Every structure is written in C-alpha cells, then in structure tokens.
Amino acid sequence: MHRYQLLIRTLLILYLMVLFTATHVPLKKGTIPQGTDVPLHFIAYAGLAFLLTWWLSLRWDRLPLKRLLLIVVGVSLFGIVDELLQGIPVLKREPSVKDWVADTLGAVLGVVLYLTLSKPLQVLKQKLAGPQESEQTDSAD
C-alpha cells in the first residue's frame, strides 16, 4: 500500500473513531449550545463522506454515479445506526430523525466536495508519493 493511501485510510479510521466517540459520550444538558446539534451532524458527516470517497477513489479505478450513491447510502446507514445506538438509556442521548437527515445531507455534500477537489488532491498525491512510488504508479498504468 502506498504511503498516500495509508495516510488517507489512517485519517478515515481516526475520523470514524472520533465521530463515534463524540456521538456516544453521555452529555450533560447544555454541553452543546442549543441549535448547534443538527449543523454539527451535517458538518461531521460531510467530513466522513469526503474522507471515505477520497479513500475509495484510491482503491477503485473510477467513481461512477452508482458508486457515489453507494457511498452516500453507506454513510446515511451509518448515521441511522449512530442514531439508534444513541437510544441506549445509559448513554443519556436521544436519537433524532433531524440528526439523521443532517447526516445524509452532509454525506451528499462530502461527496460533492470530493468531486470538486479531486484534481487538487491528485496533485497532492503526486507530491506526497515520492519518486519511487510515482514510477511504480506510472509503470502500472
């Protein structure tokens, strides 16, 4: 596995761990300012979908619409599971359909952001790859 792919995968795993922890730690009332929960979900899931799309773009030759939709659906399903787990009484959290909708819309934004930034990310990949990995990539094509 190339260093660049390993870096993106590591970022994705760390992001998932932080996201899961942040959404499951029991909170005292007033910890999060009122009215910010839904926007935070939107931003967090946009980041998740962005990183997931970026990592999968390194594993798949192409990202046709079908695969992009699969990413959005997968992130949305993760949001559903996340919300259902928040219903566990000991967590003192409440599942919310609004949060899940924000998760799903965030997933759409994350995929769109990746598509918008894919060219600059390719340049970054070339810079981080180093001469040996660039030669291996070129010879594999």
Secondary structure, 3 states (H helix, E strand, C coil): CCHHHHHHHHHHHHHHHHHHHHCCCCCCCCCCCCCCHHHHHHHHHHHHHHHHHHHHHHHCCCCCHHHHHHHHHHHHHHHHHHHHHCCCHHHCCCCCHHHHHHHHHHHHHHHHHHHHHHHHHHHHHHHHHHHHHHHHHHHHC
